[in-house]
Amino acid sequence: MSIAAIRRAKAEAARRGETLGRVLTDALRRSFGAQDEDDALAADVAWFEREKAALARRYRCQWVAIVNRAVVDHDRDFGSLSRRVFAKYGVRSIFMPRVDATPVVRLRSPRVRRIR
């Protein structure tokens, strides 16, 4: 790595307010196509959210493995599912949520206001 490249990386880290290691890691991930994998994972998560009701009817209380916006495997035991999926697809990011019949409700935690 040239001195000019190191200086540019340091300047970019300072501009972002991040460590040099984080900036270099991000640059390497992008150069090796890891961003594409992150985009594919985000698409699978979005697909799951859209299809959750239909998936709950078919895979209730099971873990599902989603690749390219499709369920490729399912099981009640996460360990068994993950072994099969990683054996078939290799070690990569794969979205494997549990499909529950009950919806997840997210509530903000209450804030305590102190009176002076």
C-alpha atoms as a printed R data frame, in Angstrom:
    type eleno elety resid chain resno       x       y      z
1   ATOM     1    CA   MET     A     1   0.000   0.000  0.000
2   ATOM     2    CA   SER     A     2   1.424   3.362 -0.951
3   ATOM     3    CA   ILE     A     3   1.860   6.206  1.491
4   ATOM     4    CA   ALA     A     4  -0.670   8.267 -0.472
5   ATOM     5    CA   ALA     A     5  -3.273   5.495 -0.144
6   ATOM     6    CA   ILE     A     6  -2.637   5.249  3.597
7   ATOM     7    CA   ARG     A     7  -3.055   9.008  3.977
8   ATOM     8    CA   ARG     A     8  -6.314   8.915  2.016
9   ATOM     9    CA   ALA     A     9  -7.597   6.072  4.188
10  ATOM    10    CA   LYS     A    10  -6.680   7.954  7.374
11  ATOM    11    CA   ALA     A    11  -8.379  11.102  6.081
12  ATOM    12    CA   GLU     A    12 -11.509   9.127  5.200
13  ATOM    13    CA   ALA     A    13 -11.559   7.542  8.671
14  ATOM    14    CA   ALA     A    14 -11.286  10.976 10.281
15  ATOM    15    CA   ARG     A    15 -14.023  12.355  8.035
16  ATOM    16    CA   ARG     A    16 -16.372   9.492  8.968
17  ATOM    17    CA   GLY     A    17 -15.386   9.518 12.622
18  ATOM    18    CA   GLU     A    18 -14.434   5.846 12.435
19  ATOM    19    CA   THR     A    19 -11.294   3.847 13.031
20  ATOM    20    CA   LEU     A    20  -8.819   3.220 10.246
21  ATOM    21    CA   GLY     A    21  -9.441  -0.509 10.613
22  ATOM    22    CA   ARG     A    22 -13.189  -0.074 10.049
23  ATOM    23    CA   VAL     A    23 -12.638   2.021  6.907
24  ATOM    24    CA   LEU     A    24 -10.162  -0.486  5.474
25  ATOM    25    CA   THR     A    25 -12.436  -3.422  6.322
26  ATOM    26    CA   ASP     A    26 -15.381  -1.746  4.571
27  ATOM    27    CA   ALA     A    27 -13.240  -0.994  1.511
28  ATOM    28    CA   LEU     A    28 -12.023  -4.604  1.316
29  ATOM    29    CA   ARG     A    29 -15.542  -5.999  1.708
30  ATOM    30    CA   ARG     A    30 -16.796  -3.804 -1.118
31  ATOM    31    CA   SER     A    31 -13.888  -4.724 -3.361
32  ATOM    32    CA   PHE     A    32 -14.488  -8.446 -2.853
33  ATOM    33    CA   GLY     A    33 -18.247  -8.227 -3.427
34  ATOM    34    CA   ALA     A    34 -19.407  -8.615  0.183
35  ATOM    35    CA   GLN     A    35 -21.762  -5.693 -0.393
36  ATOM    36    CA   ASP     A    36 -23.677  -7.830 -2.898
37  ATOM    37    CA   GLU     A    37 -24.101 -10.496 -0.219
38  ATOM    38    CA   ASP     A    38 -25.381  -7.875  2.246
39  ATOM    39    CA   ASP     A    39 -27.861  -6.592 -0.355
40  ATOM    40    CA   ALA     A    40 -29.105 -10.143 -1.016
41  ATOM    41    CA   LEU     A    41 -29.556 -10.745  2.712
42  ATOM    42    CA   ALA     A    42 -31.505  -7.483  3.089
43  ATOM    43    CA   ALA     A    43 -33.752  -8.518  0.175
44  ATOM    44    CA   ASP     A    44 -34.402 -11.890  1.864
45  ATOM    45    CA   VAL     A    45 -35.307 -10.165  5.149
46  ATOM    46    CA   ALA     A    46 -37.703  -7.811  3.352
47  ATOM    47    CA   TRP     A    47 -39.291 -10.735  1.484
48  ATOM    48    CA   PHE     A    48 -39.793 -12.608  4.764
49  ATOM    49    CA   GLU     A    49 -41.534  -9.598  6.314
50  ATOM    50    CA   ARG     A    50 -43.883  -9.308  3.322
51  ATOM    51    CA   GLU     A    51 -44.666 -13.055  3.217
52  ATOM    52    CA   LYS     A    52 -44.767 -13.684  6.975
53  ATOM    53    CA   ALA     A    53 -48.519 -14.430  7.120
54  ATOM    54    CA   ALA     A    54 -48.374 -17.025  4.330
55  ATOM    55    CA   LEU     A    55 -45.214 -18.565  5.770
56  ATOM    56    CA   ALA     A    56 -46.829 -18.803  9.223
57  ATOM    57    CA   ARG     A    57 -49.635 -20.947  7.801
58  ATOM    58    CA   ARG     A    58 -47.177 -23.392  6.249
59  ATOM    59    CA   TYR     A    59 -44.128 -23.351  8.566
60  ATOM    60    CA   ARG     A    60 -45.672 -22.488 11.953
61  ATOM    61    CA   CYS     A    61 -43.193 -22.812 14.852
62  ATOM    62    CA   GLN     A    62 -40.357 -23.869 12.537
63  ATOM    63    CA   TRP     A    63 -37.075 -22.330 11.477
64  ATOM    64    CA   VAL     A    64 -36.807 -21.532  7.775
65  ATOM    65    CA   ALA     A    65 -33.768 -20.884  5.592
66  ATOM    66    CA   ILE     A    66 -34.356 -18.191  2.982
67  ATOM    67    CA   VAL     A    67 -32.107 -17.800 -0.064
68  ATOM    68    CA   ASN     A    68 -32.961 -15.546 -3.008
69  ATOM    69    CA   ARG     A    69 -36.421 -14.760 -1.605
70  ATOM    70    CA   ALA     A    70 -37.457 -18.403 -1.315
71  ATOM    71    CA   VAL     A    71 -37.642 -20.949  1.500
72  ATOM    72    CA   VAL     A    72 -34.994 -23.548  0.668
73  ATOM    73    CA   ASP     A    73 -35.295 -25.669  3.833
74  ATOM    74    CA   HIS     A    74 -37.128 -25.779  7.171
75  ATOM    75    CA   ASP     A    75 -36.952 -27.660 10.469
76  ATOM    76    CA   ARG     A    76 -38.146 -27.463 14.064
77  ATOM    77    CA   ASP     A    77 -34.521 -27.795 15.207
78  ATOM    78    CA   PHE     A    78 -32.275 -24.859 14.292
79  ATOM    79    CA   GLY     A    79 -29.062 -26.887 14.612
80  ATOM    80    CA   SER     A    80 -30.188 -29.518 12.135
81  ATOM    81    CA   LEU     A    81 -31.399 -26.868  9.711
82  ATOM    82    CA   SER     A    82 -28.197 -24.851  9.846
83  ATOM    83    CA   ARG     A    83 -25.987 -27.922  9.314
84  ATOM    84    CA   ARG     A    84 -27.928 -28.919  6.189
85  ATOM    85    CA   VAL     A    85 -28.113 -25.402  4.782
86  ATOM    86    CA   PHE     A    86 -24.429 -24.588  5.309
87  ATOM    87    CA   ALA     A    87 -23.439 -27.975  3.875
88  ATOM    88    CA   LYS     A    88 -25.452 -27.192  0.748
89  ATOM    89    CA   TYR     A    89 -24.728 -23.441  0.330
90  ATOM    90    CA   GLY     A    90 -21.379 -23.083  2.076
91  ATOM    91    CA   VAL     A    91 -20.500 -20.626  4.796
92  ATOM    92    CA   ARG     A    92 -22.229 -17.382  3.825
93  ATOM    93    CA   SER     A    93 -24.920 -15.082  5.138
94  ATOM    94    CA   ILE     A    94 -28.268 -16.880  5.098
95  ATOM    95    CA   PHE     A    95 -31.408 -15.556  6.756
96  ATOM    96    CA   MET     A    96 -32.861 -18.247  9.051
97  ATOM    97    CA   PRO     A    97 -35.716 -16.861 11.170
98  ATOM    98    CA   ARG     A    98 -38.229 -18.750 13.282
99  ATOM    99    CA   VAL     A    99 -41.749 -18.471 11.901
100 ATOM   100    CA   ASP     A   100 -44.147 -17.834 14.763
101 ATOM   101    CA   ALA     A   101 -47.898 -17.646 14.524
102 ATOM   102    CA   THR     A   102 -48.033 -14.735 16.928
103 ATOM   103    CA   PRO     A   103 -46.906 -11.364 15.603
104 ATOM   104    CA   VAL     A   104 -43.974  -9.621 17.185
105 ATOM   105    CA   VAL     A   105 -44.942  -6.350 18.782
106 ATOM   106    CA   ARG     A   106 -42.201  -3.820 19.332
107 ATOM   107    CA   LEU     A   107 -42.808  -1.290 22.062
108 ATOM   108    CA   ARG     A   108 -40.584   1.559 23.037
109 ATOM   109    CA   SER     A   109 -39.393   1.396 26.593
110 ATOM   110    CA   PRO     A   110 -40.852   4.052 28.870
111 ATOM   111    CA   ARG     A   111 -38.705   7.026 29.715
112 ATOM   112    CA   VAL     A   112 -38.427   8.308 33.223
113 ATOM   113    CA   ARG     A   113 -38.551  12.044 33.607
114 ATOM   114    CA   ARG     A   114 -36.999  13.476 36.726
115 ATOM   115    CA   ILE     A   115 -38.656  16.447 38.320
116 ATOM   116    CA   ARG     A   116 -36.269  18.943 39.824
